[in-house]
């Protein structure tokens, strides 16, 4: 049985979850440039944080909103990192991110 929690804790947990997945993604991209132990530590730290926050979220919030909220937040974090690291963002990638945001907006309006 899930009990609803306030918006701010949900938002914080979504940020932690998405940030953890984004950190793991960054660790994977760094695996060619840093020692393997450091890359594995970054990936493990990111995934551990994401899993713990997501378990907490799923106990208190709607599965579709949690999943889409995490995907949207992770998408934005990874795009910000890609822009910051000068990896470049193509028009197709920016369009895909816009579709993810639009889909989340549709789900939120329906909910």
N, C-alpha and C positions, 0 to 999 in steps of 0.2 A: 504494500500500500504506500502510495507516495503522498506526502504533504507538500503543499505549495510553500515556497519561500519567497521573500521579497526580491524585487527586480535587481537591486544593486548587488547582493551576493551572487545571484545567477550570472549577472554580467561579469563579475570578478572571476567566478569559476570558469566561465566560457573563455575569458582572456587567458587564464592559467592553462586551460586545456589546449587552446589553439596555440598559445605560446610554446607549450611543451612540444607539440607536434612540429611547429615551425623550427624550434631549436634542434630537434632530431633531424629535420630536413637540412638545416644548415650544417650540422655535424656530418651528414652524409656527403654534402658538397665539399666540405673541407678535408675529407678523407684522403685526397690526393696531395694535399699541401702540408698536413700536420702529421706528427707521429700517430701510428694506429691506436695506441692506448688513449691518446687525447681525443681522437675522433670517436672512439667507442664510449668514452666517458661522457662526452657531450650528447651523443645519441641516447645513452642509457638515462642520463639525467632528464633529458627532455621527455622521453617516453614515460618514465616513472611519474613525473609531475603531471603529465597529461592524463595518465590512467587514474591516478588518485583523485584528481579534480573531476574527471568525467564520471567516475563511480558516484561521487557525491552529488553531482548534477542529476544523474539519472534517477537517484532516489527521491528527488524533489521537483523535477520539472518534466514537461512533456517531451517524449523521445523525438518527435519530428522537429520541435523547436530547438532542442539541444543539439541535435545532429546538424541541422542547417546553420544554426548560430555558430557552431564550432567551425564548420566548413567556410562560412563567410569570413569569420575572424582570421582563420588561418590563411585564407586566400589573400586577404589584405596584408597580413604580416609578411607573407612570402613575397608579394609584389613590392612592398616597401623595401624589403631586404634586397631584392633583385635590382631595384632602382638605386639603392645605396651602394651596392657592390659593383655597380656599372655592368651588370650582366645583360642589361637591355631587356625591354619588354616590347614584344611585337604587337602590332595592331590586333592580331587574332587573340593573343593572350589578354590584352586589355578588354576586348570584346567578350571573351569568356568570363572574365571577372565581373563585367557589367551584368551578364546574364545570371551569374550566381547571386549577385546583389538583388537583381530584379526578382528572382525566384524567392529569395528570402522575404522580400517585401510582400509578395503575394501571399505567402504562408502566414505572415504576421497579420495581414489585413483579415484573412479568413479566421484567424484564431481569436 
